[in-house]
């Protein structure tokens, strides 16, 4: 049987409720983090950045628009893919380029939050948003 990529897989109601809560919290956090970046999408990393403006804009859009997708449960798997891609790069930068620790006990830079958003992006890309979503209303069940 052919599966629709944007359709919803039936899960227990408690899992759908948990997905809703996680989508709302993660989505609002992503939108908050992405809001400042979306204001200056081509140069939010600063004038000395070695990263092309187009990649900075894609990152800003992934955070803000992907976060909105999570909040609404709309195109959630696509939003999860964008967030996953964005935070794969962020985790790579923190670990291998900037050599930040997983948790910085003095309050400095760390890669725990980018890694958490990466995992959340992977979860929603693979599992979908749950039944309490616009995706369910628009695309139905698998």
RAJOVEN-V857511 format. One record per pair of residues at least 24 apart in sequence whose ideal C-beta (glycine too) atoms are under 6 Angstrom apart, sorted by the first residue. I is the first residue (numbers start at 1). J is the second residue. D is the distance in Angstrom with one decimal. If there is no record, write none. Layout:
I:J:D
I:J:D
//
This chain:
3:142:4.9
4:142:5.7
6:135:5.8
6:139:4.3
7:139:5.0
7:140:5.8
7:141:5.7
7:142:3.9
8:128:5.5
8:131:5.8
8:136:4.6
8:141:5.4
9:128:6.0
9:142:5.4
16:130:3.8
16:131:4.6
16:132:5.5
19:130:3.5
20:132:4.5
23:70:4.5
24:71:5.9
26:70:5.7
26:120:4.9
27:67:4.5
27:70:3.1
27:71:3.7
30:63:5.1
30:67:3.0
31:64:5.6
31:67:3.7
31:68:5.9
33:63:5.5
34:60:5.8
34:63:2.9
34:64:3.3
34:67:5.9
38:64:4.4
59:86:5.2
62:86:3.9
72:134:5.3
73:129:4.0
73:133:2.5
73:134:5.0
73:135:5.5
74:134:4.2
76:124:5.3
76:128:6.0
76:129:3.8
76:135:5.4
77:125:5.3
77:128:5.8
80:121:4.7
80:124:3.6
80:125:3.2
81:125:4.9
83:121:3.4
84:121:3.7
84:122:5.3
84:125:5.7
87:114:5.0
87:117:4.7
87:118:3.8
90:114:4.0
91:115:5.3
91:118:5.6
//
